[in-house]
């Protein structure tokens, strides 16, 4: 039987933490979202300024029709319809305070932008945290989120804050299983007595209470509950049978302590092998464990932070010392067994990943209202310039 690729592949739980967006100011986000038109049809269809321009084109058409009705058609019914439209559009004139029917038409363009602003703000506000937020289908950039990220190393020698102490305690108390598989070997669970011991002081003490063994397709796998996490263990395999490679991993159950504190399940493994070489008679592999703590700040200020924790691994192995070629076996001193020593230790630091919202509700409301006043003020400024400068020049030329 052939060895399955699943038995040789690595299981990695560590993932890269996201980076903060290049634009993190809510004013900038609103501006670029509302006043940009993408190149794809989807982005064009979702662009607020695109629909404002469409409404603007309709407004120009209506305005041109009204000018034709006023200056080119001399008919009482047409004049009555013009007066009716003029009255209606003056009532909708928020820009010129009801003075100009043109301002009433332009108000519809402003309304498109303002409505788009509030719709975007509501959906953007709820796109936090990233663990529960889906793709941002309401805008061109589907990856946009109401989230800032930071990641850094924190020394364990510095007192840990009370906020994350709970998840640190859960990580420290998590019971860990060691899983080791010897690959492409004739060792099995019945014919050979393989022993697992751990170093306590200068004495090697057997681990027997929870040691389990499975054999399949020339792979013999062992699993044992470790008495403690920072430990040095040794597998002693009697006889000198060849071993093509070894897979080492840790597993542990997760725990949900509360709605805001979650200890993630541990399950990683890594395969060590080298083409044309076999596991040596005295192999040593070091495994370093690092705490990773994710701290998600609440969207509502008075709520608790959401915490989760996980161990990530880093292996160190000297392939030239731990794996032998055929000639190395011939030159090595005669032995009676194969030893695999695994040194498990914790790094002197932990990784703290922090996530916080770019804009909480009061900030989002304030900046949306600020955009509203800015949009209305900008159009008002344009109409004032038109009324005081452009219109007198046109009348003078006429």
C-alpha positions in Angstrom: 0.0 0.0 0.0 1.2 3.5 -0.8 1.5 6.3 1.8 -1.3 8.8 1.6 -0.3 12.4 0.8 -2.4 13.5 3.8 -0.1 11.7 6.1 2.9 13.7 4.7 1.3 17.1 4.5 1.7 19.7 7.2 -1.2 21.1 9.2 -0.6 24.8 10.0 -3.0 26.8 12.2 -1.0 30.0 12.1 -2.3 32.6 9.6 -1.1 36.1 8.8 -2.9 38.8 10.7 -4.5 41.5 8.4 -2.9 44.9 7.9 -4.8 48.2 8.5 -6.1 49.8 5.4 -4.1 52.6 3.7 -7.0 55.0 4.2 -8.2 54.9 7.8 -9.8 58.3 8.2 -13.6 58.1 8.0 -13.8 61.4 6.1 -11.4 60.1 3.5 -13.3 56.8 3.3 -16.6 58.6 2.7 -15.0 60.9 0.1 -13.3 58.2 -2.0 -16.4 55.9 -1.8 -18.9 58.5 -2.8 -16.9 60.3 -5.4 -15.1 57.5 -7.2 -16.1 55.5 -10.2 -14.4 52.1 -10.8 -13.5 50.6 -14.1 -15.7 47.4 -13.8 -19.4 47.5 -14.6 -20.1 46.4 -11.0 -18.1 49.3 -9.5 -19.8 51.8 -11.9 -23.3 50.5 -10.9 -22.4 50.9 -7.2 -20.9 54.4 -7.5 -23.0 57.1 -5.9 -21.5 59.8 -8.1 -22.4 57.8 -11.2 -26.1 57.9 -10.1 -25.8 61.5 -9.1 -24.6 62.3 -12.7 -27.5 60.2 -14.1 -29.9 62.3 -12.0 -28.0 65.4 -13.1 -28.5 64.5 -16.7 -32.3 64.1 -16.1 -32.2 67.5 -14.2 -30.6 69.2 -17.2 -33.2 67.7 -19.5 -36.0 68.9 -17.3 -34.4 72.4 -16.9 -33.9 72.7 -20.7 -37.5 71.8 -21.3 -38.7 74.4 -18.8 -36.5 77.1 -20.5 -38.0 76.1 -23.8 -41.5 76.3 -22.3 -40.8 79.8 -20.9 -39.0 81.5 -23.8 -40.0 79.6 -27.0 -43.6 78.6 -26.6 -46.2 81.3 -26.2 -49.3 79.4 -25.1 -51.4 80.0 -22.0 -51.6 76.3 -21.0 -47.8 75.9 -21.4 -47.3 79.0 -19.3 -49.5 77.5 -16.6 -47.6 74.2 -16.6 -44.3 76.2 -16.4 -45.6 78.1 -13.4 -46.7 74.9 -11.7 -43.3 73.2 -12.2 -41.5 76.4 -11.1 -43.6 76.5 -7.9 -42.9 72.8 -7.2 -39.2 73.0 -7.8 -38.8 76.2 -5.7 -40.4 74.3 -2.8 -37.8 71.5 -3.1 -35.0 74.1 -3.3 -32.9 73.4 -0.2 -29.8 74.9 -1.8 -31.2 78.4 -2.5 -33.7 78.4 0.3 -36.6 78.3 -2.2 -35.5 81.2 -4.3 -34.6 79.4 -7.6 -36.4 76.5 -9.3 -32.9 75.4 -10.7 -31.9 74.9 -7.1 -34.8 72.6 -6.6 -33.7 70.5 -9.5 -30.1 70.4 -8.2 -31.4 69.3 -4.8 -32.2 65.9 -6.3 -28.5 65.4 -7.2 -27.6 66.3 -3.6 -30.2 63.9 -2.2 -28.7 61.0 -4.2 -25.3 61.7 -2.6 -26.7 62.2 0.9 -28.8 59.1 0.8 -25.8 57.1 -0.5 -23.7 58.5 2.3 -26.1 57.3 5.0 -26.7 53.9 3.4 -23.0 53.4 3.1 -22.3 54.6 6.7 -24.9 52.2 8.1 -23.5 49.2 6.3 -19.9 50.2 6.9 -20.5 50.6 10.6 -21.8 47.0 10.8 -18.8 45.6 8.9 -17.0 44.9 12.3 -15.4 42.7 13.4 -14.0 40.9 10.4 -14.7 37.5 11.9 -18.5 38.1 11.5 -18.6 40.6 8.6 -19.1 39.2 5.1 -17.8 40.7 1.9 -18.7 44.4 1.5 -20.9 43.9 -1.5 -22.4 47.4 -1.1 -19.3 49.1 -2.5 -16.7 48.6 -5.1 -14.0 47.4 -2.7 -15.4 44.2 -1.2 -12.6 44.0 1.3 -13.3 47.4 3.0 -14.0 47.0 6.7 -14.7 49.2 9.7 -11.5 47.9 11.3 -8.0 48.8 12.3 -5.4 46.2 13.0 -2.1 46.0 14.9 0.2 43.1 15.8 3.2 43.0 18.0 5.4 41.0 20.3 4.9 41.4 24.0 7.5 40.3 26.5 6.3 37.8 29.1 8.5 39.5 31.7 6.2 42.5 31.6 3.1 42.2 33.8 0.1 41.1 31.7 -2.9 43.5 31.6 -6.1 42.4 33.4 -8.0 42.5 30.1 -6.1 39.5 28.6 -5.1 37.7 31.8 -8.1 35.3 31.5 -7.1 34.0 28.1 -3.5 33.7 29.2 -4.6 31.5 32.1 -6.6 29.3 29.7 -3.6 28.9 27.4 -1.3 28.0 30.4 -3.8 25.4 31.7 -4.6 23.8 28.3 -3.8 20.0 28.4 -1.7 19.0 25.4 -1.4 15.8 23.5 1.8 14.9 21.7 1.3 13.1 18.3 4.2 11.5 16.6 4.2 9.3 13.5 7.1 7.3 12.2 6.7 7.1 8.4 7.8 4.4 6.0 9.0 1.9 8.6 8.4 -1.7 9.6 8.0 -0.7 13.2 4.5 -1.5 14.4 2.4 -1.5 17.6 2.8 -5.2 18.5 6.1 -6.5 17.5 8.3 -3.9 19.1 8.1 -2.3 22.5 8.6 1.4 21.9 8.9 3.5 25.0 8.1 7.1 25.6 9.9 8.9 28.5 10.2 12.5 29.7 13.1 14.2 31.4 12.6 15.2 35.0 15.8 16.6 36.4 18.4 14.0 35.3 16.0 11.1 35.3 13.9 9.7 32.3 10.4 8.8 33.5 8.1 6.7 31.4 4.8 8.1 30.0 2.5 5.1 29.9 -0.9 6.1 31.2 -2.2 7.6 28.1 0.0 6.3 25.3 -1.9 5.0 22.3 -0.6 3.5 19.1 -2.0 3.0 15.6 -0.4 1.3 12.5 -1.4 1.7 8.9 0.5 1.6 5.6 3.9 1.4 7.1 3.2 4.4 9.4 3.2 3.8 13.2 1.6 6.7 15.1 1.7 7.4 18.8 -0.3 9.8 20.9 0.2 10.7 24.5 -1.1 13.3 27.0 1.9 15.2 28.2 2.2 15.7 32.0 3.2 19.3 31.4 3.8 21.5 28.4 7.5 22.7 28.7 9.0 19.2 28.5 11.7 17.1 26.9 10.4 13.7 25.7 12.2 10.8 24.1 11.0 7.9 22.0 13.1 4.8 22.2 12.6 2.4 19.3 14.5 -1.0 19.8 16.3 -2.5 16.9 17.7 -0.6 14.0 14.9 -0.5 11.5 14.9 2.2 8.8 12.5 5.2 9.2 11.8 7.3 6.2 10.5 10.4 8.1 8.7 11.6 11.2 5.6 13.7 11.7 5.3 15.7 14.9 2.3 17.6 16.2 0.3 18.7 19.2 -3.4 18.6 19.8 -5.7 19.9 22.5 -9.4 20.6 22.9 -10.7 24.2 22.8 -12.9 25.8 25.4 -15.5 28.5 25.2 -15.4 30.1 28.7 -17.9 32.9 27.8 -19.3 34.8 24.9 -16.2 36.9 24.9 -13.4 34.5 25.8 -12.5 31.5 23.6 -9.6 29.1 23.8 -9.1 27.7 20.3 -8.5 24.0 19.7 -4.9 23.0 19.0 -4.1 20.8 16.1 -1.0 21.2 14.1 1.7 18.9 12.7 4.8 19.0 10.6 6.5 16.2 8.6 10.3 15.9 8.5 12.0 13.9 5.8 14.8 14.3 3.4 15.1 12.8 -0.1 17.6 9.8 -0.1 18.0 9.9 3.7 16.6 8.1 6.7 16.0 9.2 10.3 19.2 8.8 12.2 19.8 6.7 15.3 19.8 9.8 17.6 17.6 12.5 16.2 16.8 15.8 18.0 14.0 18.2 17.2 13.1 21.4 19.1 9.6 22.7 19.2 9.0 26.3 20.4 5.4 27.4 21.3 4.2 30.9 21.2 1.0 32.3 22.6 -1.2 34.2 20.0 -3.9 36.4 21.6 -6.5 38.1 19.5 -8.0 41.1 21.3 -11.1 42.6 19.5 -12.3 45.9 20.9 -16.0 46.3 21.2 -18.1 48.3 18.7 -20.0 49.7 21.7 -17.7 51.3 24.2 -19.2 49.8 27.4 -19.0 46.2 26.1 -16.3 43.7 26.9 -13.4 42.9 24.6 -13.6 39.7 22.6 -10.6 37.5 23.3 -9.3 34.3 21.7 -6.1 32.5 22.2 -4.0 29.8 20.3 -0.6 28.3 20.5 1.5 28.4 17.3 4.6 26.4 16.6 8.1 26.8 15.3 10.3 23.7 14.7 14.1 23.6 14.7 15.8 20.6 13.2 19.3 20.0 11.9 18.7 17.7 8.9 22.4 16.9 8.6 22.5 15.5 12.2 19.1 13.9 12.3 18.9 12.3 8.9 21.5 9.8 7.5 22.4 8.5 4.1 23.2 4.9 3.5 26.9 5.6 3.8 26.3 7.4 7.1 24.8 4.2 8.6 27.8 2.2 7.5 30.2 4.6 9.1 28.2 5.1 12.3 28.9 3.1 15.5 26.8 0.0 15.8 23.7 0.7 17.8 20.8 -1.3 19.3 18.0 1.3 19.1 16.8 4.6 17.5 16.1 7.6 19.8 14.0 10.6 18.9 14.3 13.4 21.4 11.7 16.3 21.2 12.3 19.4 23.3 9.2 21.5 23.8 9.5 25.0 25.2 7.7 28.3 25.3 9.1 31.5 23.8 9.8 34.5 26.1 7.2 36.6 24.3 3.6 36.3 23.1 1.9 37.8 20.0 -0.9 40.3 20.6 -3.2 41.0 17.7 -5.5 43.9 18.3 -8.6 44.9 16.3 -10.5 48.0 16.8 -13.2 49.9 14.9 -12.3 52.9 12.7 -15.6 54.6 13.6 -18.0 53.9 16.4 -21.6 55.0 16.2 -21.2 58.6 17.5 -18.3 59.2 15.2 -20.1 57.7 12.2 -23.2 59.9 12.8 -21.1 63.0 13.2 -19.1 62.5 10.0 -22.2 61.6 8.0 -23.9 64.8 9.2 -20.8 66.7 8.4 -20.8 65.3 4.9 -24.4 66.4 4.5 -23.7 69.9 5.5 -20.6 70.0 3.3 -22.5 68.7 0.2 -25.3 71.2 0.7 -22.9 74.0 1.4 -20.8 73.2 -1.7 -23.8 73.3 -4.0 -25.0 76.5 -2.3 -21.6 78.1 -2.9 -21.8 77.1 -6.6 -25.2 78.7 -6.9 -24.1 81.9 -5.1 -21.2 82.2 -7.6 -23.6 81.6 -10.5 -26.1 84.1 -9.2 -23.6 86.9 -8.3 -21.0 86.5 -11.1 -22.1 84.3 -14.0 -25.7 85.4 -14.3 -25.0 89.1 -14.4 -22.4 88.6 -17.1 -24.8 86.6 -19.2 -27.5 89.3 -18.8 -25.0 92.0 -19.7 -24.0 90.1 -22.9 -27.6 89.6 -23.9 
